[in-house]
Amino acid sequence: MCGAELIELPEGVQRVAAALQEKNHPHSPVMLDGAARTAQQAADALGVAVGQIAKSIIFKRIEDDVAVLVVTSGDRRVDEAKVAALVGPLGRANAAFVKERTGFSIGGVSPVAHAMPGVTLIDRELFRFDEVWAAAGHPHGVFKLHPQHLVVLTGAPVADVVEVPEEEDALDTMARENAIKTLAARALSISALAENVPSPCVNVCRMDTGSGLCEGCFRTIDEIREWGRSDDAAKKAMWGHITERLRQTHPGAFA
């Protein structure tokens, strides 16, 4: 990214871009058309699984008021007790604290280029994916990286910092069945679209180890990875594969 391109970006994104350049990171920040303040919004905009969004969660360490950043997978919840066991007792960080310590507003906190030094931990669950996306200093800004790049960029350790996913209960089963019906209904409408083909993500981000498919969108991990860089024709082809898989495994979803 050249200097002229940097000037066109918001100030926070410029700082992130400069930090990435300094570390020779291969991917520059990109600006999304819509805000990506939540992991789901970012995933929808990028056409990736929610788990591929490296979200930034900030706590305040009680003993010294240092900011503690946990970079976690978008489909996981941070376990505050696990984090406290690693760094010390924690308190909640309000918007003013986050802005002061990181230089970024909530919804755009990047894992790099913070205004003040702090403590960072990287969620090991991110390593389920070859490619993830992190905030780039602005609600519309993101940048692509491999989870290992987070270690290189931040110097932070990888740790177990999230709650253990609960076993699927009756409500989870119902949610998944409803998601499959929603996916089937959307699949039927895709053939009429020539452009702006929507992502198949339906908020269920869990890979089935037997089939190798996401239980929500019925894509392989490679298809999830390729979605963001595919054109509309390729996306429609993926939808064709999804439709075929759904008809084979859940024919009743099309009833």
QUIHU-V396183 format. One record per residue. N is the residue number from 0. RES is the residue in one letter. PSI is psi as a letter, one per 40 degrees, with the letter a starting at -180 (* if undefined). BURIAL is 1 if it has 9 or more other ideal C-beta (glycine too) atoms within 8 Angstrom, else 0. Layout:
BEGIN
n,res,psi,burial
N,RES,PSI,BURIAL
N,RES,PSI,BURIAL
END
This chain:
BEGIN
n,res,psi,burial
0,M,h,0
1,C,i,0
2,G,d,0
3,A,d,0
4,E,d,1
5,L,d,1
6,I,d,0
7,E,e,0
8,L,i,1
9,P,i,1
10,E,d,0
11,G,d,1
12,V,d,1
13,Q,d,1
14,R,d,1
15,V,d,1
16,A,d,1
17,A,d,1
18,A,d,1
19,L,d,1
20,Q,d,1
21,E,d,0
22,K,e,1
23,N,f,0
24,H,h,1
25,P,e,0
26,H,h,0
27,S,i,1
28,P,i,1
29,V,i,1
30,M,h,1
31,L,i,1
32,D,d,0
33,G,i,0
34,A,i,0
35,A,f,1
36,R,d,0
37,T,i,0
38,A,d,1
39,Q,d,1
40,Q,d,1
41,A,d,1
42,A,d,1
43,D,d,1
44,A,d,1
45,L,e,1
46,G,f,1
47,V,i,1
48,A,i,1
49,V,d,1
50,G,e,1
51,Q,e,1
52,I,h,1
53,A,g,1
54,K,i,1
55,S,h,1
56,I,h,1
57,I,h,1
58,F,i,1
59,K,h,1
60,R,h,1
61,I,d,0
62,E,d,0
63,D,e,0
64,D,f,0
65,V,i,1
66,A,h,1
67,V,h,1
68,L,h,1
69,V,h,1
70,V,h,1
71,T,i,1
72,S,h,1
73,G,e,1
74,D,e,1
75,R,i,1
76,R,h,0
77,V,h,1
78,D,h,1
79,E,d,0
80,A,d,0
81,K,d,1
82,V,d,1
83,A,d,1
84,A,d,0
85,L,d,0
86,V,e,1
87,G,i,0
88,P,i,0
89,L,i,1
90,G,i,0
91,R,i,0
92,A,h,1
93,N,i,0
94,A,d,0
95,A,d,0
96,F,d,1
97,V,d,1
98,K,d,1
99,E,d,0
100,R,d,1
101,T,d,1
102,G,e,1
103,F,i,1
104,S,i,1
105,I,h,1
106,G,e,1
107,G,e,1
108,V,h,1
109,S,i,1
110,P,e,1
111,V,i,1
112,A,f,1
113,H,i,1
114,A,d,0
115,M,i,1
116,P,i,0
117,G,a,1
118,V,h,1
119,T,h,1
120,L,i,1
121,I,h,1
122,D,h,1
123,R,e,1
124,E,d,1
125,L,d,1
126,F,e,0
127,R,e,0
128,F,i,1
129,D,d,0
130,E,h,1
131,V,i,1
132,W,h,1
133,A,i,1
134,A,i,1
135,A,f,1
136,G,e,1
137,H,i,1
138,P,d,1
139,H,e,1
140,G,h,1
141,V,i,1
142,F,i,1
143,K,i,0
144,L,i,1
145,H,i,0
146,P,d,1
147,Q,d,0
148,H,d,1
149,L,d,1
150,V,d,1
151,V,d,0
152,L,d,1
153,T,d,1
154,G,e,0
155,A,i,1
156,P,i,0
157,V,h,0
158,A,i,1
159,D,h,0
160,V,e,1
161,V,i,1
162,E,i,0
163,V,h,0
164,P,h,0
165,E,i,0
166,E,i,0
167,E,h,0
168,D,a,0
169,A,d,0
170,L,d,0
171,D,d,1
172,T,d,1
173,M,d,0
174,A,d,1
175,R,d,1
176,E,d,0
177,N,d,0
178,A,d,1
179,I,d,1
180,K,d,1
181,T,d,1
182,L,d,1
183,A,d,1
184,A,d,0
185,R,d,1
186,A,d,1
187,L,d,1
188,S,e,0
189,I,d,1
190,S,d,0
191,A,e,0
192,L,h,1
193,A,d,0
194,E,i,0
195,N,f,0
196,V,h,1
197,P,i,0
198,S,i,1
199,P,e,1
200,C,h,1
201,V,f,1
202,N,e,0
203,V,h,1
204,C,g,1
205,R,h,0
206,M,h,1
207,D,h,1
208,T,d,0
209,G,d,0
210,S,d,0
211,G,e,0
212,L,i,1
213,C,h,1
214,E,e,0
215,G,d,1
216,C,e,1
217,F,f,1
218,R,i,1
219,T,i,0
220,I,d,1
221,D,d,0
222,E,d,1
223,I,d,1
224,R,d,1
225,E,e,1
226,W,d,1
227,G,d,0
228,R,e,0
229,S,i,1
230,D,i,0
231,D,d,1
232,A,d,0
233,A,d,1
234,K,d,1
235,K,d,1
236,A,d,0
237,M,d,1
238,W,d,1
239,G,d,0
240,H,d,1
241,I,d,1
242,T,d,1
243,E,d,0
244,R,d,1
245,L,d,1
246,R,d,1
247,Q,d,0
248,T,d,0
249,H,g,0
250,P,d,1
251,G,e,0
252,A,e,1
253,F,e,0
254,A,*,0
END
